[in-house]
Amino acid sequence: MKIKPLNDRVLVLRISENEKTKGGIIIPDTAKEKPQEGKVIAVGPGKVNEKGDRIPMAVKRNDRILFGKYAGNEIKIDGVEHLIMREDDILGIVE
């Protein structure tokens, strides 16, 4: 299935955290927090301002980003969880 986000929305795949601590303790799934880092899969064309001009997006495909803990809406695409969020929900780009 292909999804193209509209306007200033971004499709993100969460990047999972390590399953072990530095000391070697394995963290069970029930104790893990959802990661707040992800990879941009698809980007919409950008927001339209009051004059009707399209504002280009600051993020692009394959960027690694940071986002808020409760940002976006979770969806499943081919059995894999993704997030659709607005560009405003993105906190930064990891370089």
C-alpha positions as CSV (number, residue, x, y, z in Angstrom):
1,M,0.0,0.0,0.0
2,K,1.3,3.5,-0.8
3,I,0.3,6.6,1.1
4,K,1.1,10.2,0.2
5,P,0.6,12.6,3.1
6,L,-1.4,15.8,2.3
7,N,-0.3,19.4,3.0
8,D,2.1,19.7,5.9
9,R,1.8,16.1,7.1
10,V,4.7,13.5,7.3
11,L,4.6,9.7,7.4
12,V,7.1,8.4,10.0
13,L,8.4,5.0,10.9
14,R,9.5,4.7,14.5
15,I,13.2,3.7,15.1
16,S,13.2,1.1,17.9
17,E,15.5,1.5,20.8
18,N,18.0,-1.0,22.1
19,E,16.5,-4.0,23.9
20,K,19.4,-4.2,26.3
21,T,20.8,-1.7,28.8
22,K,24.5,-0.9,28.9
23,G,24.8,-3.3,31.8
24,G,23.3,-6.2,29.7
25,I,19.8,-6.3,31.2
26,I,17.1,-7.2,28.7
27,I,14.1,-4.8,28.8
28,P,10.7,-6.6,28.3
29,D,8.2,-5.1,25.8
30,T,5.8,-4.2,28.6
31,A,8.4,-1.9,30.2
32,K,9.6,-0.2,27.1
33,E,8.6,3.3,26.2
34,K,7.7,4.1,22.6
35,P,10.7,5.7,20.8
36,Q,10.6,9.4,20.1
37,E,12.9,9.1,17.1
38,G,11.9,8.1,13.6
39,K,12.7,8.0,9.9
40,V,10.6,10.0,7.4
41,I,9.0,7.7,4.9
42,A,6.9,10.2,2.9
43,V,6.4,14.0,3.0
44,G,3.4,16.1,1.8
45,P,3.8,19.0,-0.5
46,G,3.7,21.7,2.2
47,K,1.2,24.1,3.9
48,V,-0.6,26.7,1.9
49,N,-0.5,30.3,3.4
50,E,-3.2,33.0,3.3
51,K,-2.0,34.2,-0.2
52,G,-2.3,30.8,-1.7
53,D,1.4,30.1,-1.9
54,R,2.7,26.7,-0.9
55,I,5.4,26.8,1.9
56,P,8.0,24.0,1.3
57,M,8.6,21.4,3.9
58,A,11.8,21.6,6.1
59,V,12.1,17.8,6.3
60,K,12.6,15.4,3.4
61,R,12.4,11.6,2.8
62,N,14.9,9.5,4.8
63,D,15.6,12.2,7.4
64,R,15.9,11.0,11.0
65,I,13.7,13.2,13.3
66,L,12.8,13.7,16.9
67,F,9.1,14.2,17.9
68,G,7.0,14.5,21.0
69,K,5.9,11.5,23.0
70,Y,2.2,11.9,22.0
71,A,2.7,13.4,18.5
72,G,0.8,12.1,15.5
73,N,-1.7,9.4,14.8
74,E,-0.7,5.8,14.7
75,I,-1.7,3.8,11.6
76,K,-0.7,0.3,10.3
77,I,0.6,-0.1,6.8
78,D,1.1,-3.7,5.7
79,G,1.2,-4.8,9.4
80,V,3.9,-2.2,10.4
81,E,3.0,0.7,12.7
82,H,3.7,4.2,11.3
83,L,2.8,7.7,12.5
84,I,1.2,10.5,10.5
85,M,2.0,13.9,12.0
86,R,2.1,17.5,11.1
87,E,5.4,19.2,10.5
88,D,4.8,21.3,13.6
89,D,5.0,18.2,15.7
90,I,8.6,17.5,14.7
91,L,11.1,18.8,17.3
92,G,14.2,18.5,15.2
93,I,16.3,16.6,12.6
94,V,19.1,14.3,13.7
95,E,22.2,14.8,11.6
